[in-house]
Amino acid sequence: MDQVESFKAKFLRGVVRLLSILPLPVVQMVGSLIGNCSWLLNGRSAKVTRRNLELCFPGLEESERRNLARRSMVETGKTFAEMGKAWLSPTQVALGYIKGVTEELNVNAAIAKGNGVITIVPHLGNWEVLNLYAAKRFPLHVLYQPPKITELEDYIRNARTRMGTKMYPTDRRGVAAMYEALRNGEVIGVLPDQEPPLSAGIFAPFFGIDALTATLISKLAQKTGAKVICAYAKRLPKGKGFEIVIKKAEKEIYSEDLQQSVTALNKTIENCVSEAVAQYQWEYKRFKKGWNGKTGYYNF
């Protein structure tokens, strides 16, 4: 088993290295090929993507949903292919791919108030590029989950922290580090759209479907008074680079009512996803758990 994992790790490192030296438009063409192949093979990712879009966009015609699903697979392929550019390119080269910033909230002014800033980072666009931008601009702290191939953990950590990002595991120590960073008036990043354990989440609508949603962001906001924003790196057409988009969170996210706050969290994510629907990672089983156990949505 170790030999198999070692081969996978070496192979993936080699692919990432190769893609890092190719021009961005070529890298995205490779990503498109990966996404189209994944779509045509009709594996788990394609099936989950179609099911999630059926649940979230019931008003679309079937042909529209299939087209959107395929585009989503292509965009996810691009995200994978772009890892080398974000991880291994010289920092100024990587930052040069950012062609603009749209900022609804003055983040520097929010930091100056001393309560810190919580950044909601959905799986939208290219979050690796967003990490580089944010770490260059602010003291940044993020939670992470170790990769399934354990041999890649140091490799990925080194790539993601090269601009100064501080990373913590998703455990009590990591959560404590998030509180400490906010108390110091710094910026944290939290992935909001993965299904948490039942003990760490509550159900709230996401595109009209009840989704088990983590309460961490709401609790951090309640206890620290930090500002909450949602940010993503939107992929521009024809390999032209990325636009950083920073949006205000829904105001109800600051509510002391946890249900209302978590509902506002999901609405905030929806607002961002709606601006680039195909660039959202729809192949994640977001609605696997329901009020009475597993939903059965993904029993293909």
C-alpha positions, 0 to 999 in steps of 0.5 A, a space after each residue: 500500500 505504501 508503494 502505491 501511495 508513493 507512486 501516486 505522490 510522485 506522479 502528482 508532484 510531477 504533474 503539478 511541476 509540469 503544469 507549473 511551467 506551461 503558460 496559463 492558457 495552455 494549463 487551462 486547456 489541459 484542465 478543460 480536457 481533464 474536466 471533459 474526460 471526467 464528464 464523458 466517463 460519467 463517474 461519481 463526480 459527474 453524477 454528484 454534480 448533476 444531482 446537486 444541480 437538479 436539487 438546487 436549480 429545479 427550474 432549469 430545463 434538463 438541457 440547461 442543467 446538463 450544459 451547466 454540469 459539464 461546464 462545472 466539471 471543466 472549471 473544476 478541471 481547470 482548478 486542478 490544473 492551475 495548482 502548479 501555477 499557484 504553488 510553484 510559480 515565482 510569487 510575483 508571477 503568480 500574483 500577476 495572474 490577478 487582473 483586478 479586485 472588486 471589494 465591497 468592504 474596505 478590509 483594511 478599515 475593518 482590520 483597523 477596528 481591531 476585531 479581526 476579519 473572518 473570510 468565508 472561502 467557498 469552493 468557488 473559482 481558484 481558492 489557491 490564487 485567493 490564498 496568495 493574494 490574501 497572504 500578501 495583503 494581510 496576516 492570514 490564518 486558515 484551517 485545513 484538512 490533511 490530504 488523503 495521500 499523507 506523503 503530500 501533506 508537507 508538500 502542500 503545506 509548504 506551497 500554501 504557506 510560502 507567502 506567510 499563511 499560517 495553517 492549522 488542523 481542523 481540531 480544537 487547537 486550530 479553532 483556538 488559533 482562529 480565536 487568537 488571530 481574531 483577538 489580535 485583529 488579524 484575518 482568518 479564512 474558513 471553508 464554509 461548504 463542507 459537511 461537518 459532524 452533526 455535533 458541529 453543525 445545524 441544518 440551514 437552506 442552501 439554494 433551497 435545500 436543507 444542508 448540514 452547515 458548520 456553526 463555527 463561523 457564526 460562533 466566531 463572529 458572535 464571540 469576537 465581533 469580527 467583520 465577516 466577508 466572502 471572497 473568491 478568485 473568479 476565473 476570467 475567460 480565455 486564460 486572462 487570469 483572475 479577478 479577486 471578489 470580496 463581498 460583504 456577508 449578509 447582515 443577519 450573520 451577526 445575529 445572536 440567533 444561531 439558526 438565523 446566523 447560519 442561514 445568513 452564512 449560506 445565503 452569503 455563499 449563494 450570493 457569491 456562487 450565483 455570480 459564477 455558478 459553473 465555477 463552484 465545486 458542485 461534485 461535493 456531496 453537500 446534502 448527504 445528511 438530512 434531518 433523519 439520517 442520510 438523504 439518499 440523494 446520492 444513491 446512484 
